[in-house]
Amino acid sequence: MSSDVRNQLYISLRAYHESLFSPKPSNAQFDQLRKDLELIQDQIINMILSFVNGKAVFLDNSPDLDTLQARVKASPAQSEPEKKDKEMLTSKIGLLMDMLALASKATFKLRKPRAPRGAAVPHVPHVPQRG
């Protein structure tokens, strides 16, 4: 079960990263929305990867995505590039929401943290003796 969810999350992450924005934003408002999405996406993707690997617990960022989604819907899009930016933002937010929904159903066990290497035995450099 957990390996299936892990694979589905990896496939979703790949699909998310394969959908690319246009190199230049259509206006300053959409540029700011993209920057806000990047901040939220970094948090979500880091959390999902840590969660899948058993290094963190699941944290739900849906309220942040809902707020950003409302801002995207409220932004006017008259020209064709603005419409494309708005569609791409909406699509990426939807993909992140789907990943959060999938991850929230998963049950990955937290791993015990490893002891730092070399902590148990201090390293003493070898000094050859002259005789």
Secondary structure by P-SEA (a helix, b strand, c coil): caaaaaaaaaaaaaaaaacccccccccaaaaaaaaaaaaaaaaaaaaaaaaaacccccccaaaaaaaaaaaaaacccccaaaaaaaaaaaaaaaaaaaaaaaaaabbbbbccccccccccbbbbbbbbbcc
